[in-house]
């Protein structure tokens, strides 16, 4: 039996005070939830959030990692650094670190800044596992790829290339259609279930498969009730403790 998992991805939002307040309030609201619950704040807020949720079942994860252990990599954070700070989960391959930002208004040439590829996703997963950190591998097609009928092939490629030389049981997979992220355009439930079932066929029955992309307190219960959707990766709706607590309750 796979335990449901609900993860909040705060992306690049809020102040330290906001992080402390939302995290502490969330911990107080959810008590001892049926689902496993995690928060992924910005690096600078990790320690504050960890302190705010101490003693609660909420775990804290990072949003990204660099694959080298140390050295001349200005601005990067390594897996040993995350492990040293007590972090046990980390997102990898989010469409925004793959370079597909939803709403950046600067020129197209700036969008690929992080330029994550399937190969670097694979390196990051290996670096995390070496430190005992659980990777959450994000996969998903762009609107253009969906319209071109490439959804399934894109996801199969992201999974197999991201998981080269690894047992899929070591990761959690999050299916996040890029066109549904931060847009309010949630993927049709039947289609989200279909893609998650396809992912499951590739990664096996014990690996948890989450859905992400405009998950809210309105649609979470229906999505999480699907046989191959084991919970959610939640962006915008995780920034308000009341709304996020309702999303978590929907996974019961
Ligand atoms: P959203 O983001 O819930 O705001 O669409 C989800 C994500 O990017 O993980």
Boltz pocket constraint, residues with backbone or C-beta under 6 A from the ligand:
constraints:
  - pocket:
      binder: B
      contacts: [[A, 9], [A, 176], [A, 180], [A, 181], [A, 182], [A, 183], [A, 184], [A, 212], [A, 213], [A, 214], [A, 215], [A, 233], [A, 234], [A, 235], [A, 236], [A, 237]]
      max_distance: 6.0
